[in-house]
Protein backbone atom coordinates (compact mmCIF):
# COMPACT_ATOMS: atom_id res chain seq x y z
CA UNK A 1 0.00 0.00 0.00
CA UNK A 2 1.34 3.46 -0.93
CA UNK A 3 1.90 5.73 2.06
CA UNK A 4 -0.32 8.83 2.13
CA UNK A 5 1.39 11.92 0.76
CA UNK A 6 2.56 14.34 3.46
CA UNK A 7 1.47 17.97 3.41
CA UNK A 8 5.02 19.10 2.55
CA UNK A 9 5.08 16.71 -0.40
CA UNK A 10 1.69 18.03 -1.55
CA UNK A 11 2.96 21.60 -1.36
CA UNK A 12 5.96 20.64 -3.49
CA UNK A 13 3.75 19.05 -6.15
CA UNK A 14 1.37 22.03 -6.15
CA UNK A 15 4.31 24.46 -6.39
CA UNK A 16 5.89 22.57 -9.29
CA UNK A 17 2.61 22.50 -11.23
CA UNK A 18 1.79 26.20 -10.86
CA UNK A 19 5.41 27.24 -11.39
CA UNK A 20 5.09 25.69 -14.84
CA UNK A 21 1.52 26.95 -15.42
CA UNK A 22 1.34 30.55 -14.24
CA UNK A 23 -2.28 31.56 -14.71
CA UNK A 24 -2.61 33.70 -17.83
CA UNK A 25 0.04 32.10 -20.01
CA UNK A 26 -2.56 29.77 -21.51
CA UNK A 27 -4.26 32.79 -23.10
CA UNK A 28 -1.26 33.89 -25.17
CA UNK A 29 -2.05 33.65 -28.89
CA UNK A 30 0.92 35.58 -30.28
CA UNK A 31 4.11 33.51 -30.24
CA UNK A 32 6.18 36.64 -30.88
CA UNK A 33 5.25 38.26 -27.58
CA UNK A 34 8.07 38.52 -25.05
CA UNK A 35 6.87 37.02 -21.76
CA UNK A 36 6.97 39.72 -19.09
CA UNK A 37 6.88 42.66 -21.51
CA UNK A 38 4.28 45.43 -21.26
CA UNK A 39 2.73 44.10 -24.49
CA UNK A 40 2.49 40.63 -22.97
CA UNK A 41 0.50 41.87 -19.97
CA UNK A 42 -1.82 43.92 -22.18
CA UNK A 43 -2.40 40.86 -24.38
CA UNK A 44 -3.59 38.62 -21.53
CA UNK A 45 -5.34 41.33 -19.48
CA UNK A 46 -8.87 40.80 -20.92
CA UNK A 47 -8.76 37.16 -19.79
CA UNK A 48 -7.72 37.88 -16.21
CA UNK A 49 -10.21 37.85 -13.33
CA UNK A 50 -10.68 41.58 -12.59
CA UNK A 51 -11.47 42.22 -16.26
CA UNK A 52 -13.18 38.97 -17.25
CA UNK A 53 -15.50 38.89 -14.23
CA UNK A 54 -17.07 42.30 -13.40
CA UNK A 55 -18.00 41.25 -9.87
CA UNK A 56 -14.29 40.94 -9.04
CA UNK A 57 -13.58 44.54 -10.06
CA UNK A 58 -16.60 45.70 -8.07
CA UNK A 59 -15.21 43.89 -5.03
CA UNK A 60 -11.77 45.49 -5.54
CA UNK A 61 -13.41 48.94 -5.73
CA UNK A 62 -15.32 48.31 -2.49
CA UNK A 63 -12.40 46.90 -0.54
CA UNK A 64 -9.95 49.56 -1.74
CA UNK A 65 -12.28 52.29 -0.45
CA UNK A 66 -12.55 50.54 2.91
CA UNK A 67 -8.76 50.20 3.14
CA UNK A 68 -8.00 53.77 2.16
CA UNK A 69 -4.42 54.96 1.83
CA UNK A 70 -3.29 53.64 5.22
CA UNK A 71 -4.69 50.08 5.19
CA UNK A 72 -2.40 47.14 4.42
CA UNK A 73 -3.54 44.40 2.05
CA UNK A 74 -1.97 40.96 1.66
CA UNK A 75 -2.69 39.08 -1.56
CA UNK A 76 -2.42 35.29 -1.46
CA UNK A 77 -1.66 33.77 -4.87
CA UNK A 78 -0.98 36.93 -6.86
CA UNK A 79 -0.27 35.12 -10.14
CA UNK A 80 0.84 37.84 -12.56
CA UNK A 81 -0.33 40.58 -10.18
CA UNK A 82 -3.46 41.79 -11.95
CA UNK A 83 -5.69 42.07 -8.85
CA UNK A 84 -3.00 43.59 -6.65
CA UNK A 85 -2.14 46.03 -9.46
CA UNK A 86 -5.72 47.32 -9.28
CA UNK A 87 -5.40 47.84 -5.51
CA UNK A 88 -2.11 49.70 -6.07
CA UNK A 89 -3.76 51.92 -8.68
CA UNK A 90 -6.32 52.85 -6.02
CA UNK A 91 -3.64 53.94 -3.56
CA UNK A 92 -3.57 50.90 -1.24
CA UNK A 93 -0.53 49.40 0.47
CA UNK A 94 -0.07 45.92 -1.01
CA UNK A 95 2.07 42.91 -0.18
CA UNK A 96 1.75 40.46 -3.08
CA UNK A 97 2.66 36.82 -2.49
CA UNK A 98 2.59 33.57 -4.41
CA UNK A 99 3.79 30.02 -3.84
CA UNK A 100 5.81 30.03 -7.06
CA UNK A 101 8.94 31.95 -8.07
CA UNK A 102 7.65 32.19 -11.66
CA UNK A 103 4.59 34.15 -10.56
CA UNK A 104 6.62 36.45 -8.35
CA UNK A 105 9.00 37.21 -11.20
CA UNK A 106 6.11 38.05 -13.54
CA UNK A 107 4.36 40.19 -10.92
CA UNK A 108 7.53 42.23 -10.38
CA UNK A 109 7.90 42.71 -14.13
CA UNK A 110 4.20 43.66 -14.41
CA UNK A 111 4.61 46.35 -11.75
CA UNK A 112 7.81 47.64 -13.34
CA UNK A 113 6.15 47.84 -16.76
CA UNK A 114 3.43 50.07 -15.30
CA UNK A 115 5.59 52.00 -12.85
CA UNK A 116 3.81 50.94 -9.65
CA UNK A 117 5.45 49.84 -6.40
CA UNK A 118 4.17 47.38 -3.81
CA UNK A 119 5.27 47.22 -0.19
CA UNK A 120 6.65 43.76 -0.97
CA UNK A 121 6.43 41.02 -3.60
CA UNK A 122 7.67 37.64 -2.42
CA UNK A 123 7.27 33.88 -2.31
CA UNK A 124 5.02 32.70 0.53
CA UNK A 125 3.11 29.54 1.39
CA UNK A 126 -0.37 30.36 2.73
CA UNK A 127 -0.24 27.21 4.86
CA UNK A 128 2.71 28.64 6.79
CA UNK A 129 2.98 32.40 6.34
CA UNK A 130 6.10 34.13 7.62
CA UNK A 131 4.31 37.32 8.69
CA UNK A 132 3.72 38.23 12.33
CA UNK A 133 0.22 37.83 13.69
CA UNK A 134 -2.18 40.76 13.27
CA UNK A 135 -0.14 42.41 10.48
CA UNK A 136 -2.75 43.16 7.79
CA UNK A 137 -6.05 45.02 7.54
CA UNK A 138 -7.28 42.82 4.69
CA UNK A 139 -6.32 39.60 2.91
CA UNK A 140 -7.33 38.99 -0.70
CA UNK A 141 -7.29 35.54 -2.34
CA UNK A 142 -8.85 34.87 -5.73
CA UNK A 143 -9.25 31.25 -6.83
CA UNK A 144 -6.35 29.98 -4.72
CA UNK A 145 -7.27 28.27 -1.45
CA UNK A 146 -9.00 25.25 -2.99
CA UNK A 147 -5.71 24.37 -4.71
CA UNK A 148 -3.58 24.30 -1.53
CA UNK A 149 -4.27 20.81 -0.19
CA UNK A 150 -5.45 22.12 3.19
CA UNK A 151 -8.12 24.79 2.84
CA UNK A 152 -9.01 24.97 6.59
CA UNK A 153 -5.39 25.57 7.52
CA UNK A 154 -5.06 28.26 4.84
CA UNK A 155 -8.09 30.10 6.23
CA UNK A 156 -6.75 29.97 9.77
CA UNK A 157 -3.37 31.30 8.64
CA UNK A 158 -5.22 34.16 6.96
CA UNK A 159 -7.07 34.77 10.24
CA UNK A 160 -3.78 34.78 12.16
CA UNK A 161 -2.14 37.50 10.05
CA UNK A 162 -5.27 39.68 10.02
CA UNK A 163 -5.76 42.35 12.64
CA UNK A 164 -8.87 42.03 14.81
CA UNK A 165 -11.63 43.44 12.62
CA UNK A 166 -9.60 42.81 9.47
CA UNK A 167 -11.36 41.46 6.39
CA UNK A 168 -10.74 38.23 4.49
CA UNK A 169 -11.98 38.57 0.91
CA UNK A 170 -11.96 35.11 -0.62
CA UNK A 171 -13.06 35.24 -4.25
CA UNK A 172 -13.60 32.27 -4.60
CA UNK A 173 -13.98 28.61 -3.66
CA UNK A 174 -15.06 25.93 -6.12
CA UNK A 175 -18.57 24.86 -5.25
CA UNK A 176 -20.47 21.61 -5.48
CA UNK A 177 -22.93 20.74 -6.78
CA UNK A 178 -22.24 22.94 -9.81
CA UNK A 179 -21.96 22.72 -13.56
CA UNK A 180 -18.14 22.88 -13.41
CA UNK A 181 -18.02 20.10 -10.81
CA UNK A 182 -19.81 17.79 -13.25
CA UNK A 183 -17.55 18.81 -16.16
CA UNK A 184 -14.46 18.19 -14.03
CA UNK A 185 -15.54 14.58 -13.56
CA UNK A 186 -15.41 13.94 -17.31
CA UNK A 187 -11.85 12.78 -17.86
CA UNK A 188 -8.50 14.39 -17.07
CA UNK A 189 -8.24 16.74 -20.05
CA UNK A 190 -8.08 20.30 -18.80
CA UNK A 191 -10.31 22.76 -20.64
CA UNK A 192 -7.78 25.58 -20.31
CA UNK A 193 -4.24 24.16 -20.08
CA UNK A 194 -2.84 21.63 -22.54
CA UNK A 195 -1.63 19.42 -19.68
CA UNK A 196 -3.69 17.69 -17.00
CA UNK A 197 -5.65 19.31 -14.21
CA UNK A 198 -3.87 20.85 -11.20
CA UNK A 199 -2.76 18.21 -8.66
CA UNK A 200 -5.18 19.58 -6.06
CA UNK A 201 -8.59 21.05 -6.83
CA UNK A 202 -11.22 20.87 -4.09
CA UNK A 203 -14.93 21.26 -4.78
CA UNK A 204 -16.73 22.01 -1.51
CA UNK A 205 -20.31 22.47 -0.40
CA UNK A 206 -21.31 25.85 0.95
CA UNK A 207 -21.74 24.34 4.42
CA UNK A 208 -18.22 22.87 4.30
CA UNK A 209 -16.78 26.24 3.27
CA UNK A 210 -18.55 28.27 5.94
CA UNK A 211 -17.61 25.79 8.66
CA UNK A 212 -13.93 26.65 8.05
CA UNK A 213 -14.37 30.30 9.08
CA UNK A 214 -14.03 29.73 12.80
CA UNK A 215 -13.17 33.00 14.54
CA UNK A 216 -14.72 35.08 11.75
CA UNK A 217 -17.97 36.96 11.30
CA UNK A 218 -19.37 36.27 7.83
CA UNK A 219 -20.17 39.58 6.15
CA UNK A 220 -21.16 38.44 2.67
CA UNK A 221 -21.45 35.31 0.58
CA UNK A 222 -22.12 35.10 -3.13
CA UNK A 223 -22.75 32.42 -5.72
CA UNK A 224 -20.94 33.46 -8.87
CA UNK A 225 -20.12 32.28 -12.38
CA UNK A 226 -23.43 30.55 -12.94
CA UNK A 227 -23.21 31.21 -16.66
CA UNK A 228 -20.69 29.27 -18.78
CA UNK A 229 -18.23 31.65 -20.44
CA UNK A 230 -16.12 31.03 -23.53
CA UNK A 231 -12.67 29.55 -22.94
CA UNK A 232 -9.52 30.06 -25.01
CA UNK A 233 -8.25 26.47 -24.97
CA UNK A 234 -8.39 24.19 -28.03
CA UNK A 235 -8.97 20.46 -27.72
CA UNK A 236 -11.78 17.92 -27.77
CA UNK A 237 -13.12 18.63 -24.30
CA UNK A 238 -12.77 22.39 -24.79
CA UNK A 239 -14.58 22.22 -28.15
CA UNK A 240 -17.44 20.22 -26.63
CA UNK A 241 -17.62 22.80 -23.85
CA UNK A 242 -17.55 25.86 -26.15
CA UNK A 243 -19.86 24.62 -28.90
CA UNK A 244 -22.19 22.13 -27.24
CA UNK A 245 -22.43 22.49 -23.48
CA UNK A 246 -22.06 26.27 -23.17
CA UNK A 247 -24.80 27.41 -25.58
CA UNK A 248 -27.21 24.75 -24.33
CA UNK A 249 -26.60 25.33 -20.63
CA UNK A 250 -26.85 29.11 -21.00
CA UNK A 251 -30.44 28.74 -22.23
CA UNK A 252 -31.44 27.88 -18.65
CA UNK A 253 -33.44 30.64 -16.92
CA UNK A 254 -31.48 32.48 -14.23
CA UNK A 255 -33.50 30.94 -11.39
CA UNK A 256 -32.40 27.49 -12.55
CA UNK A 257 -28.81 28.42 -13.43
CA UNK A 258 -27.90 30.28 -10.23
CA UNK A 259 -28.10 27.21 -7.95
CA UNK A 260 -25.54 25.59 -10.31
CA UNK A 261 -22.97 28.39 -9.93
CA UNK A 262 -19.51 26.93 -9.57
CA UNK A 263 -17.91 29.71 -7.52
CA UNK A 264 -18.73 30.65 -3.95
CA UNK A 265 -17.15 33.78 -2.53
CA UNK A 266 -16.90 34.79 1.12
CA UNK A 267 -16.07 38.08 2.77
CA UNK A 268 -15.53 37.74 6.52
CA UNK A 269 -14.26 39.85 9.41
CA UNK A 270 -11.84 38.50 12.01
CA UNK A 271 -13.57 38.44 15.42
CA UNK A 272 -10.95 36.89 17.70
C-alpha positions as CSV (number, residue, x, y, z in Angstrom):
1,X,0.0,0.0,0.0
2,X,1.3,3.5,-0.9
3,X,1.9,5.7,2.1
4,X,-0.3,8.8,2.1
5,X,1.4,11.9,0.8
6,X,2.6,14.3,3.5
7,X,1.5,18.0,3.4
8,X,5.0,19.1,2.6
9,X,5.1,16.7,-0.4
10,X,1.7,18.0,-1.5
11,X,3.0,21.6,-1.4
12,X,6.0,20.6,-3.5
13,X,3.7,19.1,-6.1
14,X,1.4,22.0,-6.2
15,X,4.3,24.5,-6.4
16,X,5.9,22.6,-9.3
17,X,2.6,22.5,-11.2
18,X,1.8,26.2,-10.9
19,X,5.4,27.2,-11.4
20,X,5.1,25.7,-14.8
21,X,1.5,27.0,-15.4
22,X,1.3,30.6,-14.2
23,X,-2.3,31.6,-14.7
24,X,-2.6,33.7,-17.8
25,X,0.0,32.1,-20.0
26,X,-2.6,29.8,-21.5
27,X,-4.3,32.8,-23.1
28,X,-1.3,33.9,-25.2
29,X,-2.0,33.7,-28.9
30,X,0.9,35.6,-30.3
31,X,4.1,33.5,-30.2
32,X,6.2,36.6,-30.9
33,X,5.3,38.3,-27.6
34,X,8.1,38.5,-25.1
35,X,6.9,37.0,-21.8
36,X,7.0,39.7,-19.1
37,X,6.9,42.7,-21.5
38,X,4.3,45.4,-21.3
39,X,2.7,44.1,-24.5
40,X,2.5,40.6,-23.0
41,X,0.5,41.9,-20.0
42,X,-1.8,43.9,-22.2
43,X,-2.4,40.9,-24.4
44,X,-3.6,38.6,-21.5
45,X,-5.3,41.3,-19.5
46,X,-8.9,40.8,-20.9
47,X,-8.8,37.2,-19.8
48,X,-7.7,37.9,-16.2
49,X,-10.2,37.9,-13.3
50,X,-10.7,41.6,-12.6
51,X,-11.5,42.2,-16.3
52,X,-13.2,39.0,-17.3
53,X,-15.5,38.9,-14.2
54,X,-17.1,42.3,-13.4
55,X,-18.0,41.3,-9.9
56,X,-14.3,40.9,-9.0
57,X,-13.6,44.5,-10.1
58,X,-16.6,45.7,-8.1
59,X,-15.2,43.9,-5.0
60,X,-11.8,45.5,-5.5
61,X,-13.4,48.9,-5.7
62,X,-15.3,48.3,-2.5
63,X,-12.4,46.9,-0.5
64,X,-10.0,49.6,-1.7
65,X,-12.3,52.3,-0.5
66,X,-12.6,50.5,2.9
67,X,-8.8,50.2,3.1
68,X,-8.0,53.8,2.2
69,X,-4.4,55.0,1.8
70,X,-3.3,53.6,5.2
71,X,-4.7,50.1,5.2
72,X,-2.4,47.1,4.4
73,X,-3.5,44.4,2.0
74,X,-2.0,41.0,1.7
75,X,-2.7,39.1,-1.6
76,X,-2.4,35.3,-1.5
77,X,-1.7,33.8,-4.9
78,X,-1.0,36.9,-6.9
79,X,-0.3,35.1,-10.1
80,X,0.8,37.8,-12.6
81,X,-0.3,40.6,-10.2
82,X,-3.5,41.8,-12.0
83,X,-5.7,42.1,-8.9
84,X,-3.0,43.6,-6.6
85,X,-2.1,46.0,-9.5
86,X,-5.7,47.3,-9.3
87,X,-5.4,47.8,-5.5
88,X,-2.1,49.7,-6.1
89,X,-3.8,51.9,-8.7
90,X,-6.3,52.9,-6.0
91,X,-3.6,53.9,-3.6
92,X,-3.6,50.9,-1.2
93,X,-0.5,49.4,0.5
94,X,-0.1,45.9,-1.0
95,X,2.1,42.9,-0.2
96,X,1.7,40.5,-3.1
97,X,2.7,36.8,-2.5
98,X,2.6,33.6,-4.4
99,X,3.8,30.0,-3.8
100,X,5.8,30.0,-7.1
101,X,8.9,32.0,-8.1
102,X,7.7,32.2,-11.7
103,X,4.6,34.1,-10.6
104,X,6.6,36.4,-8.3
105,X,9.0,37.2,-11.2
106,X,6.1,38.0,-13.5
107,X,4.4,40.2,-10.9
108,X,7.5,42.2,-10.4
109,X,7.9,42.7,-14.1
110,X,4.2,43.7,-14.4
111,X,4.6,46.3,-11.7
112,X,7.8,47.6,-13.3
113,X,6.1,47.8,-16.8
114,X,3.4,50.1,-15.3
115,X,5.6,52.0,-12.8
116,X,3.8,50.9,-9.7
117,X,5.5,49.8,-6.4
118,X,4.2,47.4,-3.8
119,X,5.3,47.2,-0.2
120,X,6.7,43.8,-1.0
121,X,6.4,41.0,-3.6
122,X,7.7,37.6,-2.4
123,X,7.3,33.9,-2.3
124,X,5.0,32.7,0.5
125,X,3.1,29.5,1.4
126,X,-0.4,30.4,2.7
127,X,-0.2,27.2,4.9
128,X,2.7,28.6,6.8
129,X,3.0,32.4,6.3
130,X,6.1,34.1,7.6
131,X,4.3,37.3,8.7
132,X,3.7,38.2,12.3
133,X,0.2,37.8,13.7
134,X,-2.2,40.8,13.3
135,X,-0.1,42.4,10.5
136,X,-2.7,43.2,7.8
137,X,-6.0,45.0,7.5
138,X,-7.3,42.8,4.7
139,X,-6.3,39.6,2.9
140,X,-7.3,39.0,-0.7
141,X,-7.3,35.5,-2.3
142,X,-8.9,34.9,-5.7
143,X,-9.3,31.2,-6.8
144,X,-6.4,30.0,-4.7
145,X,-7.3,28.3,-1.4
146,X,-9.0,25.2,-3.0
147,X,-5.7,24.4,-4.7
148,X,-3.6,24.3,-1.5
149,X,-4.3,20.8,-0.2
150,X,-5.4,22.1,3.2
151,X,-8.1,24.8,2.8
152,X,-9.0,25.0,6.6
153,X,-5.4,25.6,7.5
154,X,-5.1,28.3,4.8
155,X,-8.1,30.1,6.2
156,X,-6.8,30.0,9.8
157,X,-3.4,31.3,8.6
158,X,-5.2,34.2,7.0
159,X,-7.1,34.8,10.2
160,X,-3.8,34.8,12.2
161,X,-2.1,37.5,10.1
162,X,-5.3,39.7,10.0
163,X,-5.8,42.4,12.6
164,X,-8.9,42.0,14.8
165,X,-11.6,43.4,12.6
166,X,-9.6,42.8,9.5
167,X,-11.4,41.5,6.4
168,X,-10.7,38.2,4.5
169,X,-12.0,38.6,0.9
170,X,-12.0,35.1,-0.6
171,X,-13.1,35.2,-4.3
172,X,-13.6,32.3,-4.6
173,X,-14.0,28.6,-3.7
174,X,-15.1,25.9,-6.1
175,X,-18.6,24.9,-5.2
176,X,-20.5,21.6,-5.5
177,X,-22.9,20.7,-6.8
178,X,-22.2,22.9,-9.8
179,X,-22.0,22.7,-13.6
180,X,-18.1,22.9,-13.4
181,X,-18.0,20.1,-10.8
182,X,-19.8,17.8,-13.2
183,X,-17.6,18.8,-16.2
184,X,-14.5,18.2,-14.0
185,X,-15.5,14.6,-13.6
186,X,-15.4,13.9,-17.3
187,X,-11.9,12.8,-17.9
188,X,-8.5,14.4,-17.1
189,X,-8.2,16.7,-20.0
190,X,-8.1,20.3,-18.8
191,X,-10.3,22.8,-20.6
192,X,-7.8,25.6,-20.3
193,X,-4.2,24.2,-20.1
194,X,-2.8,21.6,-22.5
195,X,-1.6,19.4,-19.7
196,X,-3.7,17.7,-17.0
197,X,-5.7,19.3,-14.2
198,X,-3.9,20.8,-11.2
199,X,-2.8,18.2,-8.7
200,X,-5.2,19.6,-6.1
201,X,-8.6,21.1,-6.8
202,X,-11.2,20.9,-4.1
203,X,-14.9,21.3,-4.8
204,X,-16.7,22.0,-1.5
205,X,-20.3,22.5,-0.4
206,X,-21.3,25.9,1.0
207,X,-21.7,24.3,4.4
208,X,-18.2,22.9,4.3
209,X,-16.8,26.2,3.3
210,X,-18.5,28.3,5.9
211,X,-17.6,25.8,8.7
212,X,-13.9,26.7,8.1
213,X,-14.4,30.3,9.1
214,X,-14.0,29.7,12.8
215,X,-13.2,33.0,14.5
216,X,-14.7,35.1,11.7
217,X,-18.0,37.0,11.3
218,X,-19.4,36.3,7.8
219,X,-20.2,39.6,6.1
220,X,-21.2,38.4,2.7
221,X,-21.4,35.3,0.6
222,X,-22.1,35.1,-3.1
223,X,-22.7,32.4,-5.7
224,X,-20.9,33.5,-8.9
225,X,-20.1,32.3,-12.4
226,X,-23.4,30.5,-12.9
227,X,-23.2,31.2,-16.7
228,X,-20.7,29.3,-18.8
229,X,-18.2,31.6,-20.4
230,X,-16.1,31.0,-23.5
231,X,-12.7,29.6,-22.9
232,X,-9.5,30.1,-25.0
233,X,-8.3,26.5,-25.0
234,X,-8.4,24.2,-28.0
235,X,-9.0,20.5,-27.7
236,X,-11.8,17.9,-27.8
237,X,-13.1,18.6,-24.3
238,X,-12.8,22.4,-24.8
239,X,-14.6,22.2,-28.1
240,X,-17.4,20.2,-26.6
241,X,-17.6,22.8,-23.9
242,X,-17.6,25.9,-26.2
243,X,-19.9,24.6,-28.9
244,X,-22.2,22.1,-27.2
245,X,-22.4,22.5,-23.5
246,X,-22.1,26.3,-23.2
247,X,-24.8,27.4,-25.6
248,X,-27.2,24.7,-24.3
249,X,-26.6,25.3,-20.6
250,X,-26.8,29.1,-21.0
251,X,-30.4,28.7,-22.2
252,X,-31.4,27.9,-18.6
253,X,-33.4,30.6,-16.9
254,X,-31.5,32.5,-14.2
255,X,-33.5,30.9,-11.4
256,X,-32.4,27.5,-12.5
257,X,-28.8,28.4,-13.4
258,X,-27.9,30.3,-10.2
259,X,-28.1,27.2,-8.0
260,X,-25.5,25.6,-10.3
261,X,-23.0,28.4,-9.9
262,X,-19.5,26.9,-9.6
263,X,-17.9,29.7,-7.5
264,X,-18.7,30.7,-3.9
265,X,-17.1,33.8,-2.5
266,X,-16.9,34.8,1.1
267,X,-16.1,38.1,2.8
268,X,-15.5,37.7,6.5
269,X,-14.3,39.9,9.4
270,X,-11.8,38.5,12.0
271,X,-13.6,38.4,15.4
272,X,-11.0,36.9,17.7
